[in-house]
């Protein structure tokens, strides 16, 4: 139940644009040892979810989201827009080089969550009308997993046309 609530909260800052886009040609490498888990959020474009370390309070996780999208990556990752959707959050972003010479946006969100701080780090890219987003979530009290952060940068759509 907690995972479902957290996933729903994280999806809040990305609009429910279109249906799940095709994963054909997509490359994404989740951390070794993380378990792929079933998800009930395909209607929000969730193409995959992986469970990582769990300290008994919160299970670190990665979600992969693909949807049809016509907006720009600057709009989708705008810190002020995200803060207006997630009150009390801290939002930082910076460009990140991905594959094929593509540039995505790395976004860091920290928000209050049941007396704790939830951290979501993501990479977002919009290419050929598809939004690609990989998000790594953990509590601020949990040690970050370097392999999870590295997985975000492995997000690579099919070779651009």
N, C-alpha and C positions, 0 to 999 in steps of 0.2 A: 504494500500500500504506500509506504514512504517513497519508494522509487517512482511510483506512478504520480504522486503529488509533485515530486521534484521535477520530473520530466515535464509535467504540465506547466509548472512555473517557468521553466526555462523556455518552453515553446512560446510563452506569452510575448516575448520580445521579437519573435519572428512571426509575421502575419501568416495566417493559414491561406496562402496564396492558391496554388493549384494542387492537383493530385500528384501523387508520387511520380517523379520523372524517371526515365529509363536509367538503369545503372550500367547499361552496355558501355564497355570501354573504360569504366571508372576504376581507378586504382585507389585503394585505401587499405593501409596496413595497421590493424589494431595491435596493441602490445601483446607479445608472446605471453601465453598463460591466461589472458583475459578470456572469459567465457562469453560467447554470443548468447544473448537471451532473447526470447520471443517478446514482441512488442505489440500492443494493441493500438498504436498510434499511426498506422499507415495513412489514415485520412489527413494527417498533418505532415505527410511526406517522410516519415521516419523509415529509412531504408535498412537500418541496423542499429543494434544496441549491444554493448559489451559491458560486462560486470568485472570490476577489478577488486582491489583490496577493500575489505569491510572490517571496520573496527568495532562492530556491534552497535554503532550509533548511526552510521551512514555508509552505504556502499558506493565507493568511487565508481564512476561509469563514464562511458563515451557513447554518444549518439551520433548517427550519421543521418543527415536530412537532405533530401533532394526534392525540389518543387519547381514547377514552371514559374518564372518570375520575370516581370518587365522593368522593375525598378532598378536603380543602380546600387552597387555595393556600398557606396557612400551613404545613400539613404538608409539602407537596411542596417548599417552598423553605426549610424549617427548616435554618439553618446547622449545628446540631449533628448532625442526621441526615446532611446532605451530607458533613460532615467525617468521620463514621464510615464512610462509603462510599468516600471518597477521602482516604486517609491523607496527612498532610502538607500538606493544602490550607488556604488562607485563604478564608473565605467571608463576604461581607457582603451584606446585602439591605436594600431600602427600598421602600415603596409607590411606584407610579408611576401617574399619571392616563393613561388611554387614551381611546378613543372612547366615545360613548354614555353618558358619565358613569361608565364602568366603571373599576375600580382593579385593576391587576395588581401583580406584584412584580418589581422589578429585582433580579437576583442577580449578584454578581461572584465568580468563583472563580479563584484562582491556585493552581496545583499544580506540584510538580516533574514534569519530563518529559524524560527522557534528558539530564540535566545542564543543562537549561534550565527556564524557567518558562512554562507554558502558561496563558494567560488566557482565560476564557470569561465573556462578559457575556451575560445573557439577560433576557428579559421573559416571565413566565409568568402566565397567566390561566386560571381555570376558570369556565366559564359554561355553564349548561344541560347539565351532565354531560359537557362536553368540555374537556380540557386543551389550551390553545393555548400553544406555547412557540417562541420564536425565539431562537437562540443565535448569537452572533458570537464566533469563536475566532481567536486570534493568539498569537504568542510575546510575552513581555514586552519583548523587545529590538526588536520591530517597532513602528513608528509606528502608533498607532491611526488608523483611518479614521473621521472624523466622520460621513460618510454611512452607514457601517455601523451606528454607534450609533443614528443617527436612524431607520434602517430598523426597528430593534427596536421603537421606539415606534409604528410604523405598523401593528403587529399589531392587527387589529380584526375580531372575529367579526361575523356577521350581526346586525342589530338585535335586541337582547334581546326576548324575549317577555314 
